[in-house]
Amino acid sequence: MRLTMLGTGGALVTDCYNTCFALEENGSVFITDCGGGNGILRQLEAARIDAGSIRQVFITHRHLDHFTGALWLMRLIAYQMRHGRYEGDASFYGHDEVIALLRSISMSLIDAKESRFIDERIHLVSLADGEEFEVMGHPAVCFDIHSTKARQSGYSLFYDEGRKLTCLGDEPYRECERQYAEGSDWLLHEAFCLWSDRELYRPYEKHHSTVRDACEAAETLGVRNLLLYHTEDNDLAHRKERYTEEGRRYFSGRILVPDDLESFEL
């Protein structure tokens, strides 16, 4: 299985794309979040991901920088269906509020020639807290992260004989998530800025964490690989180096601070 970061930035970035990523295996693609606009189409093209291979999309919550790109991705998939270039069905997952909003907006804004595929071949699937589902044939479980802002879901994906990848959305780890995050081979955790820059960026006012916070949580959870994303974009040229340097003080596992379009074998 391969993970490609389509975007790594927070909500108001301009020098990188908003946080979203793709998992690829055996010609199928699972997308988590879609960023804030039609830039998702550019990122998919740059990553050489054909929309015809995207079978599942998971939307963590309704914030613009995670949700709005899903409308463009849905339109692209429906367009390919209309022109006979997409085989099979596609599914969009999220909690019931996200799915209701996705349905309402897409039915209002996407032309009837393409919105007619919703429910026929594009399935909008609500997932409850603790509900199991499948990702490219692998078992996964959705969970409520108990957000202090908009309601938000994360998930754990089990693959390759029991290995586990856990996505915590874009808020700090909470102890209620331990049952899902503990022992993850891969943990995807937001880190808005360095601990040393916390007075400059004020992550806690935005309900985000620092690199130190994320690394301390990962250490207590026994994580093997920690991927940090959803960052500020003021020093992208040195972000990887600076975040990794701070993180190593608090986490003994492998730290990854990806750039947009960077890929990893899981």
N, C-alpha and C positions, 0 to 999 in steps of 0.2 A: 504494500500500500504506500502511496506517495502523497505527501501533503504539500500544497503550493499556497503560499500566502499571496492572495490577490491584492490585499491592502493591509497596512499595519498601523495606520494612524487613528487618532481620535476624531471627534466630531467636526472640528473646524480646521483641519489640516488643509494645506494647499500644495505642499511639496511632496506629498504621497497620497495614496488613496485611503479611504476609511477601512477599518478592519473588517476583513472577510477572507475566507480561505476555501480551498477545494481539496477533497480527498479523492484520489483516483485509484481504481483497481480493476484490472481485467476489462478495460474499455468503458467502464461506468464511472460517473462522477457524482459526488455528493457535495453540495455547496452549503456552507454555513454563513449566513448573513450575506448581504449584497451591496453594502455601501449605500451612499446617499443619492445616487442618480445613475444616468446612463454611462458613467465612467466604468461601470461593471462590464459593459460590452467591450470597451477598449482593453480592460485588464484581462478578460477572457481571451481576446485575440492575441494579446502579447504573450500570454501563457500557453498559447496554442491549444486551447480547450474549445472543442467544437460544441456548440449548444446541443447538438444532436446526441451527445454522450451524457448530458446532464439528466439524471433520472430522479434525483431527490434534492430538495432545498429545505434547510432548517432556518427559521427566522427566530432569533432569541427574544426580540422585543420590538416595540413599535417606534423607537426613536429614529429620527430621519436618517442618521448615518448608518443604520443597520437595515432599515425597512424599505426605503424608497426605491433602491435599486432592484428589489424583487419585482416591482411592477414592470420594469424594463426587461428583466430576464423572462418574466412570464409572457410578455408581448413577443419577445424574440422566439421563444419556444412555440407559442401559438402560430406565429408567422411561418415557422418552418413546418409545423403540422399542416397549415393551410396549403402550403406549396409542395407537400409530399416529401419533405426532407427530414422528417422526424419520425422514427419508428417507435411504436409502443406508447406508453403513458409516462407522465411526469407527476410527481407528488411534492406539494409544499406543506411543510410541517410547522407547527407553532402552538402555543396555548390558545384557548378559545377566543380571547380578545384579539390577538394578532390575526387569527384566521378570519374572524368576522370583519375586521378592518380591511384585510387584504381582499376579501370578497367584495365588500362594498365599493372600495376605490377602483378595483380592476373592472368591475361591471359598469362603473360610471365613466371611466376614462378610456378603456380599451375598446376599439371599434368592434361592433357586433360580428364582423367577419372573423375575428380572432377570439373574442370573448366567448363565442359559442362553444369553444373547446373546454371551457371551465366546467367541471363535473363530468363532462363526456370523456376527456382524455387528460385533462389537468385537474388533479384531485387536491382539494384543500382539506388537510387532515388536522383536526384538533388533538393535541396530546395533553393528558392530565399529569399532574405531579406523580412521579413513580410509575408512569405507564411505559411499557416496553414496546419497542418497534424494531424494524430491521433497517440496516444501512448496508446496501450492496450485499445483502445476504448474511450480514453479521448481526448478532443481537446487540441492542442498544437500549438504554433507559433514559427517559426524559425526567428532569427534576426542576422544581421551582427553587430559584436561588434566594428567594425571600428578599427581593430588591426593596430598597428604601425609596426608589423612584417609581418608574413604570414597572409593572409586573414583568418578570423575565424568567426565561428557562435556560438551563444548560443541559448537557447530556454526557453520558459515558458510553463509549463504544468498545465492544469486546471483539478482538480480532486475533488471528494468528495464534491459535491454541491458548487463549486466555490472557493475552496482552490487553492492556486497557489504555485508551485515550480519553481524557476528560476535558471538556470545554466548560469553563465557568462563566461564560458570557463576558460582560464588560464591567463587572463590579468586583470588589475584593472578596476573597474567600471568607466564608462564614462557617462556624463550627457545625451548623446544621447540614453542611454539605460533605462532612467527613466520610459518611458511608459511601459516597460516590467517588470522592477524590482520592481517598487514602490508597497508597500503593500504586498509583497510576504510573504506567511506563512513560506516558506523555501527559503533561498538564499544561493547558493553554490558559494563561492568566494575564489580565491587563496590568500594566505598569505605566502610569501616566507620565512619571518623571523620576529622576533620581531623588533619593532621600535628602541628599545635600542641596537639592533645588526646591525642596517642598515649600519654602517661604515665597519663592518666585512664582511657582505654578499653582499653589494651593489645591492640591489634588483632593483633599478631604472635603472641601466645599463642593466638589463635583462628584462626590461619592466614588472616587477612584483611589488607587493606592500608589505607593512608590515601589521602585525596584526592591528596596530592602524589605518592605512589607510582603511582597509577593514571594521573595526568596525565603524569608523566615517561615511563611506558611508552607511552602513546598518542602522545606527541611523537616518540619514536624509531621508531614504527611508521607514521608518516605518516597518521594517522587524520584524517578530516574532522570527524566528529561523535562526541563522547564522552558517553555516557549513564552517569551514576553512580547506583548503587542498592545495596541490601542494607546500609543504614546503621543507626546507632543512632537512637533516636527521642526523645531528651531535649529537643530544641529544634526541633521541626518548623516552628514559625512563622518561624524564621530560617535553617533548614537550606539552602534554595536560595541565599540571599544569601551566607552564610558559606562554603559549599562552593565556590561559583562564584568568590568573591574569592580564595580560596587557590589554586584550580586554575588561574586565569589567569596565575599566576606561573610555571607550569611547562608549560603547553600552549597552543599558538597557535591551535588550532582552536576549534570551537564546543563549549561545555560545557553539558550539560543535566542538571539535578538535579530530576527530576520529583516531584510529589506523587502519592499514590494517585489513580488514575482519570484522570490527565492523559494526553492523546493528542498524537501527532505524525505529520505526513505525512512519509513517507520519500522 
